[in-house]
Amino acid sequence: MTRKKLDPLTLGLALVGGLVLILPLLALFTKVPWGSLFSKLGEPNSLSAIRLSIWSSLLATLLCVVFGVPLAWVLAKGNRRFVNVLRPFVLAPIVLPPTVAGMSLLALLGRNGLLGRYIYQATGWSMPFTASAVVFTGVFVGMPFLALVVESTFRHLPTDQQDAAEIDRATPFTMFRLIALPQARNGIATGALLAWARALGEFGATMMFAGSLPGLTQTWPMQVYFETDQDMSTAYALSAVMAIVAVAVVFALRKQLRRAFTS
């Protein structure tokens, strides 16, 4: 099948759209002090923020997988009426303004929150403005991406093995654990990497829920914001590395994402 040529107007509009997305990144890279990049990244505050973001985003990703994969299975195989109500709430964090996401977390787990008040009364501990809040925020913003991709993966798995398992009277948990999970491993890996990238780059919700305490809750994106008032070259260096990570993640997953959303 031969590809049809595109008309000049479509090509022109596409070119403008592409430039709007590409030029800001290219401009960012022109501002990076490449000769002193590693020294900028190795500054104590920068290094502390990078470490916090990496370990907290990895932990958040692990929690996303533990809870998000079963959630995706329910979205793919659960009662349609129930799922149609559940799905908008599961995916809402994708489009929520970051400040609203942060306020939602405070409303739930703040000292006077829906659940937070009972936790505080029982233990004297409150999650906001702690490293735990950074991790929980990463789960909140990252899990919807994992659930979206893995649900699509589950929906498009071949059904022959599942049909055979049903004939053999396999339990639903056995089908999920021994048949669906192995078949969906590539989709799960794709969703996990997207969740990690989302958690790594979160700023607004984390600022609202965890604050920006140096060495405790000040993450990589927050350090970029802080450095815009202190040292723009460091801000550009931190930003460029994060942009490289983002582009690398999307490039590595390009085939899996195309398959997940077009199958």
Secondary structure, DSSP 4 states (H G I P E B T S, - for coil): -PPPPPPHHHHHHHHHHHHHHHHHHHHHHHTS-GGGHHHHHTSHHHHHHHHHHHHHHHHHHHHHHHHHHHHHHHHHHS-HHHHHHHHHHHHHHHHS-HHHHHHHHHHHHSTTSTTHHHHHHHHS---TTSHHHHHHHHHHHHHHHHHHHHHHHHHTS-SHHHHHHHHTT--HHHIIIIIIHHHTHHHHHHHHHHHHHHHHH--HHHHHHH---TTTT--HHHHHHHHTTT-HHHHHHHHHHHHHHHHHHHHHTHHHHHHHHH-
